[in-house]
Amino acid sequence: MHRQVCYLSAALTMIWALGSPATVGAEDKDAERDRLRQEAESLVADLADEKEVAAETVFTSGQRSLQALNPEISAVIDAGGQLGLREFDRDSLADSSRFYFRVMGLHLESNLDPFSFFKAAIGVTPEGVGLGEAYVTWVNLLPGLNFSLGKFRQQFGVIQRWHVPALDQFDFPLPLTTILGPEGLNQIGISFNWRLPALWADDQHLIVQVTNGTNQHLFQGQSFGVPVGLLRWSQYFDLNEATYLEFGATGMLGTNSRRGIEDATGALTNDPFRSTTLAGADLTLSWSPLQQQRYQHVTFRAEFYWVGKETAAGYLSAAGAYAYLDAGLTETLVAGARFDLTQPFAIDNDGQRLYQAVAYLTCWQSPWVKTRLQLTHLDGSGQTADTRLIVQVILAAGPHKHEKY
């Protein structure tokens, strides 16, 4: 404002001087008048420009932009229905057929700063609410080294890390749920993921995880005690522009001794030291031609699991494996088949086998909605033959879709 007053005062002074005969001599009066007039017009123009800029200036507090700091939230729903036959008995159709609502998963993600990000998954079912995952990851603590802290699904093989709605089939393979437990390995601890120098492979990763042994199927089932260690090494090879091969090996060691637990009489339980050892191997071969990745692909995946567990009743050893073929037929249709074979999770299981055959067809309505039709047959030692036709609908409301993380 002070600058505007100065400009106006100078302009008025120059205009007044134009009419003063004492300003210059008579012979230069016209030239001086023209010069003063130009300077006055220039000052008036500058004043007009400043008024225009002032009118366009808008001052904001930025409070509404704070919503950008909120985490991204997605809701994933897994629901459908199934028809079931036990031992191919039509009378069992009514007993094993139903609609189901498996889960509504709330997924939260946020980049905390340039150095770390946060992820969480909360499962809501008709039975209640449970925390699936919640962890923070710091990236590139050292070149190629990421560090995570919290509750997470562990990287034992490939698909053990995935969430149920992201699976290529309706359910986890039978060997995984039999050996690792119905809920898999989802524990609390820390994880180091180091991208190794490529050397002979196109990409190599080494994963080290140390967690509490809260998986009571394999370990002590407590959030305290001797921690559980996991080591995974994976190698990735580009065979050509359209095909890759990935191989991984995983080992795990922990204890299943329950110590410091009160029994029915109030006495403390202190089991002798007993160990649990796990080993696994996985192989993935995938072909997806350039320019047609949305329309065609063929993926073969196989995994092997083994467990050795010392128990009070004796030594438990069990092994199992699965393999499946997943093929993209069109932009929206994917067909596949899977075969599972495992020993029961029991002592003295020699000669006992459980097997499961799966065939499925998945229709992707869009990246956010898919429908699956799956036929499953389960049979084996001490197992009632069970055949199911399952219709599964999965939808995702939000930015994350059906992530395999």
Secondary structure, DSSP 4 states (H G I P E B T S, - for coil): -HHHHHHHHHHHHHHHHHT-TTSS-GGGHHHHHHHHHHHHHHHHHHHHHHHHHHHH------GGGGGGGSPEEEEEEEEEEEEEEETTBGGGTTTS-EEEEEEEEEEEEEEEETTEEEEEEEEEETTEEEEEEEEEEEEEEETTEEEEEEEEE--SSSGGGS-GGGSSSSS--HHHHHHS-TT-SEEEEEEEEEEE--TTSSEEEEEEEEE----TTTS--SSSSS-EEEEEEEEEEEEETTEEEEEEEEEEEEE---EEEE-TTSPEEEPPP-EEEEEEEEEEEEE--TT-TTT-EEEEEEEEEEEEEEETTEEEEEEEEEEEEEEE-SSSEEEEEEEEEE--SSSS-TT--EEEEEEEEEEEEETTEEEEEEEEEEEETTEEEEEEEEEEEEEEESS--S---
